[in-house]
């Protein structure tokens, strides 16, 4: 005899989606949202959770992270619910720099196995492609798609690490991806400009952290974005512009939008909305990432773009290294690795900086962190929205909770945070995935292996 799933109701809260905020009661049966009733509906349930004075949000999706350095998906998925994140879509690949050998297919299968045995939250996947994959992309891209991966990433920089692809290679990959109704993400920086400026800086012994951002100037990103959009127009390949950081890049994006292009998406990260390059000068390689932190004018331009809808997705790009691996911290900035932590603070810092700061509305922030990534990466309406039939991935968010960011988040192996000491207002109170509580009042209650792999369907523009 099959046991009838228990019912649960979240009452008294304000339900948020991209269209606005409204009082409503959320009714859940098993893993699925059964209905959304008007506030005060009186509908009965086996358990009732009082959300009075709080927002009820769809589970947050982090669509850009790298579980290949100090933390893998086991510890990252433990930290995720503390920040309201219920779905992870990390980048995976057969990259020697990530300690992975074998084929792309092997990397995908291994990560699915690793995630399903150790992840607390549901997860999808993107595949990263480098020069080492070029001989096999005709077979490997379709093989990854068969396994449920329909978004791929390429790099326009880092030739010395074997990651940079030239335009000919990019067009070949675009043709394959377009033919299979997949999506191409891109790290858009002009690698020749970066290498030239880094070499000049090293030759002059300008090795301090203040010389890193000038070696990755705004124009190197803007030019690469212009070029990749041109290549995608020719190949008819849908495009995802990862971690947009520069004001000039927004001008390029606006230009292509004015030409009628609609088959591309844009992403930025919380750190680009929060810090300037002064943080890199202050903290050295602990604040080193690429593209680098920019100027105040870039931060303000990104916030305006986010509020106006020009930026589609907010992510963390969490790629945290242990402090020992970040050395030298100051003596030679070009020798330390790129990447910073920030998964568990992605939403809460953006909420405090953006919503509390009057730069963005909460519905728009929810659209960027839930609805849009779910739509772009093939998970909507199962994920990304609170509606009848969707997975019961829910965040009860307390807008009045005051908390300070600490250097160490207990599940993570990374021992620092760029936001250490920052006092924020607004914090997830309860986080639920598929009707099961992951985290309540700062305590994670889930177990490894509860997360499911989410195969994505093909993208069709």
PyMOL commands that set and color helices and strands:
alter all, ss='L'
color gray80, all
select helices_A, chain A and resi 73-83+96-98+104-118+131-146+159-161+167-179+191-203+209-215+218-235+247-258+270-273+277-287+296-308+323-326+333-335+346-355+362-376
alter helices_A, ss='H'
color red, helices_A
select strands_A, chain A and resi 7-11+14-17+20-29+32-38+47-50+55-58+60-62+85-92+122-128+151-155+183-187+239-241+264-269+313-315+394-404+423-433+436-440+443-444
alter strands_A, ss='S'
color yellow, strands_A
deselect
rebuild
show_as cartoon
